[in-house]
Amino acid sequence: MDDYRVYSRNGRVVGGREGSSTSLTSDLAERTLSSKASTRHLMELAGLTVPEGKTFRRDERNVADSYASSLGWPVAVKPDGRSAGRGVSTGVSSPERFVSAWESAVAALNFVDAPRPWDTSERSALSRQEILIERDDRGIGLRVFVAGEAAHAALVRLPMFVIGDGRRTVLSLARDLQSWRSQNIYLNRMNIGESVMLKRLSRLGIDPQSVPESGHLLIIQESPNMHGGGLTMDVTSIVRRKVLEMAVEARWAMPGLLAAGIDLSIQSTGDSGATIIGANDRASHQIHRYPAFGQSRNVTEGVVDMFVRSGG
């Protein structure tokens, strides 16, 4: 299917889209966003709080393990380049868990986007081969969609979880959750197969036939990736204004980036402080349009408004 679009107003081109990429991202911003480490660096220069971290080559697992231990568990393990959420593990809290998280990140390097043809920088080439290790503050993952000076929507991304009832097994609870997710027009395309679920539970050291106690919360996903079973909840109306302003500042930190999903870590929706953990100019609009819980938000309107403003 043709995935290219040109937008015009009064006969004049004001913007364009290629897949999820838009003309609201400059070449320089595109180059920077191809590496999480480069993005972190610019955020730091702008005076924003980012988690302590460092990148390692795929053959430096032992060195990376020592570094993770020096940070203090838990840590986050991520491919440095764009991987659409593949290979990202958060809450890695032991050397044993680090090994599986590292292997997952290395496997995901095969899916990291290649740099654009015009981007011949050494950093972009390295990002396709490196793993980023960061301190994990155990916060709540927040995605804020920013266009121009406005934060149009904010949602919490939750890793797949089940709550025990004292009767059913973990696997049975997971099946019920998958069935419930399939009722959402957006999430129903991203349910995972049972074989994938069993492999994941094995990595996490969870017996699929165990029966959690009633009320016991059990997280059964490495990170809140929607394609891996994650859930979303709109919190636009309850997140502190200060946090939304930080997301706008993060957008400003990236030269030539007019619209993006900004990822933050917060301790609670009432907290006025946050840590910036990423930026994505290809952020999905549908996750805000069709959240698992909460109000639907149309962030595309903000993008179209920026097309008109930037197009003159």
Summary of the structure (lengths in Angstrom):
residues: 312
radius of gyration: 19.6
end to end distance: 30.2
largest distance: 63.8
contacts: 1033
relative contact order: 0.19
helix: 35%
strand: 25%
